[in-house]
Amino acid sequence: MIVMQPVLEVYAPDGFDLWPVAEIESFGFLPLSGELSPAEVRTAVMRIASCNDINPDGDLRLARPVHLTRSFTDC
């Protein structure tokens, strides 16, 4: 039987200090399930949020915020 499970590619959170995250190895995979620890959930949120940390390149995306932490608190 083949079992598929969603995963996130994760990396060491160098310089990320908005909230505590799980101790992880660089460029590993975090299996997503209902059994994640609170630290693993925070790691997943950090990784998903970091996907938005890009500079738009002529498309319709908004410009990247100048201050990352301020962009979280202004919501």
N, C-alpha and C positions, 0 to 999 in steps of 0.2 A: 504494500500500500504506500502510495506517495503522499507525504504530508507537506503542505506549504505553510510557511509562517512569514508574516511581514517583518522586516528588519529595517533599522536605520543604520547607515554608515556613520560611525562616530569617530571623533578624534580627540586628542587631549585638549582640554579647554584653556589653552594658554591665554592669559589676560582676561578671561571671563570672570567677572566678580559680582554680577547682579544677584545671584543666589547660589547656594552650595549645590554641587553636582556630584555624581558618582565618580569614583576613581576608575578610570578606563584606560585601556591601552590605545595608543595611536592607531588609527585606521582599522578599527575592529567593527564588528556588527553587533547591534543591540537588538535582540529579538523582542518584538512587541507582543505583550499579552496582558491579561488582567492580573498577572502575578508580579508585576514590576514593583520594586521598592520605591518609596518616595524619592530617593536620590536618583534612581533610574528614570522616573517620570520627569524630574527636573532636567535631567540630561537630555531626554528626548525633546522637551520643549526648547531647550537651549539650541539644539541642533536644527530644529524646524525653524526657529526664529533666525538663526544664522543664514538660512537659505535666502532670506530677504535682505541680507547685508551685501548688496551688489550695487554698482553704479549703473543707472540706466544708459543704454547705448542707442539713443535715437528712437526708442520705442515709447509707448504710452505710460510707462511706469513713472511714479513720483520720484523725485530726487531723494537720494539717501539722506537721512537726517545728519546734521553736523555733530550732534551730541547723542550718542546711542541711548544713554540712560534717560535723558530728557524725553526722548521719543516714547519710552515706555510709560513715563509718568504723566504725559500730556494726554493720554487716551481718555 
